[in-house]
């Protein structure tokens, strides 16, 4: 089955403003291409008490990668992702989620992402590849990227 271009309908569980259960993450882009989001994961997304479920940590990292691709002018889909958990990611406390494109070759982007606590302690990181499905025209906005 051939994948269609990504369509943002506002219901993404990570960033969608229309998602009833989503995190409603918003990212800011810096001049160097890094995207950053400050967010708090509610207890409804916990695994063990007070700890964000590992699958939700993957969601945070994947969302940062998607926005990093968007900041680089590409809409894409995750090809693969390798995660490393360094410390427990808490629920209920502010987290900083970042992403940045490391390199691009044709339609493949290598992207790095991280989750840190309010003190800057690295909690989780990932490296992944994104497959470009659409290149944005100059000036064409990526959804909810400020």
C-alpha positions as CSV (number, residue, x, y, z in Angstrom):
1,X,0.0,0.0,0.0
2,X,1.4,3.4,-1.0
3,X,1.3,6.1,1.7
4,X,-0.4,9.3,0.9
5,X,1.0,12.7,1.8
6,X,0.6,13.4,5.6
7,X,-2.6,15.2,6.4
8,X,-2.9,17.2,9.6
9,X,-6.6,17.0,10.7
10,X,-5.9,18.4,14.2
11,X,-6.5,15.0,15.9
12,X,-2.8,14.0,16.5
13,X,-2.5,12.6,20.0
14,X,0.8,14.5,20.5
15,X,0.0,18.0,19.1
16,X,-3.6,18.0,17.8
17,X,-5.7,20.8,19.3
18,X,-8.8,18.8,18.5
19,X,-7.7,15.6,20.3
20,X,-9.9,15.0,23.4
21,X,-7.1,12.9,25.1
22,X,-4.0,14.4,23.5
23,X,-1.0,16.3,24.9
24,X,-1.6,19.4,22.7
25,X,2.2,19.9,22.4
26,X,3.3,23.1,20.7
27,X,6.9,23.6,19.4
28,X,9.0,26.6,18.7
29,X,11.7,26.6,16.0
30,X,15.1,28.2,16.6
31,X,17.4,29.6,13.9
32,X,19.6,26.5,14.1
33,X,16.7,24.2,13.2
34,X,16.1,22.9,16.7
35,X,12.5,22.6,17.8
36,X,11.5,22.8,21.5
37,X,8.3,22.1,23.4
38,X,7.7,22.5,27.1
39,X,5.0,20.2,28.3
40,X,3.6,18.4,31.3
41,X,2.5,14.8,31.0
42,X,-0.6,14.2,33.1
43,X,-0.9,11.2,35.4
44,X,-3.4,9.6,33.0
45,X,-0.4,8.7,30.9
46,X,1.6,7.0,33.6
47,X,3.0,3.5,33.7
48,X,4.2,3.0,37.2
49,X,3.0,5.6,39.8
50,X,4.4,9.1,38.9
51,X,6.3,7.8,35.9
52,X,5.4,8.4,32.3
53,X,4.6,5.2,30.4
54,X,7.5,4.3,28.0
55,X,5.2,4.3,25.0
56,X,4.2,7.9,25.8
57,X,7.9,8.8,26.1
58,X,8.3,7.4,22.6
59,X,5.4,9.6,21.5
60,X,7.2,12.7,22.9
61,X,10.4,11.9,21.1
62,X,8.6,11.0,17.8
63,X,6.6,14.2,17.9
64,X,9.9,16.2,18.3
65,X,11.3,14.4,15.3
66,X,8.2,15.2,13.2
67,X,8.4,18.9,14.1
68,X,12.2,18.9,13.4
69,X,11.5,17.5,10.0
70,X,8.8,20.2,9.6
71,X,11.2,22.9,10.6
72,X,13.5,21.6,7.8
73,X,10.7,22.0,5.3
74,X,9.6,18.3,5.2
75,X,6.4,16.5,6.0
76,X,7.3,12.9,6.7
77,X,6.7,9.6,8.5
78,X,8.8,7.7,11.0
79,X,11.0,5.1,9.3
80,X,12.7,3.9,12.5
81,X,13.6,5.1,16.0
82,X,16.1,3.9,18.6
83,X,15.4,5.1,22.1
84,X,17.4,5.3,25.2
85,X,15.8,5.7,28.6
86,X,18.3,7.3,31.0
87,X,16.1,8.2,34.0
88,X,12.4,7.9,34.8
89,X,10.3,10.6,33.0
90,X,7.9,12.0,35.6
91,X,4.3,12.8,35.2
92,X,3.0,16.1,36.5
93,X,6.2,18.1,36.1
94,X,7.4,20.3,33.3
95,X,9.5,18.6,30.6
96,X,11.5,20.0,27.7
97,X,11.2,18.0,24.5
98,X,13.7,18.9,21.6
99,X,14.4,17.7,18.1
100,X,16.9,18.5,15.4
101,X,17.7,17.1,12.0
102,X,21.3,15.7,12.0
103,X,21.5,15.1,8.2
104,X,19.4,14.6,5.1
105,X,20.0,12.4,2.0
106,X,17.4,12.6,-0.6
107,X,14.1,11.7,1.1
108,X,15.6,10.4,4.3
109,X,16.3,12.6,7.3
110,X,18.2,11.4,10.4
111,X,16.8,13.2,13.4
112,X,17.8,13.4,17.1
113,X,15.4,14.0,19.9
114,X,15.5,14.3,23.7
115,X,13.4,14.7,26.8
116,X,14.8,16.6,29.8
117,X,13.5,17.8,33.1
118,X,13.2,21.4,34.3
119,X,16.8,21.3,35.6
120,X,18.1,20.2,32.2
121,X,18.8,16.6,33.2
122,X,18.5,14.3,30.2
123,X,15.8,11.7,30.8
124,X,15.4,10.0,27.4
125,X,16.8,10.4,23.9
126,X,16.3,8.9,20.5
127,X,17.8,8.8,17.0
128,X,15.5,8.0,14.1
129,X,15.0,8.2,10.4
130,X,12.1,10.0,8.8
131,X,11.0,9.4,5.2
132,X,10.0,12.6,3.4
133,X,6.5,12.4,1.9
134,X,6.2,16.0,1.0
135,X,8.5,19.0,0.7
136,X,7.0,22.2,1.9
137,X,7.2,25.2,-0.4
138,X,9.2,28.2,0.8
139,X,7.1,30.0,3.4
140,X,4.5,27.2,3.6
141,X,3.9,26.7,7.3
142,X,4.3,23.4,9.2
143,X,1.2,22.9,11.4
144,X,1.4,24.6,14.8
145,X,5.2,25.4,14.4
146,X,5.9,28.9,15.7
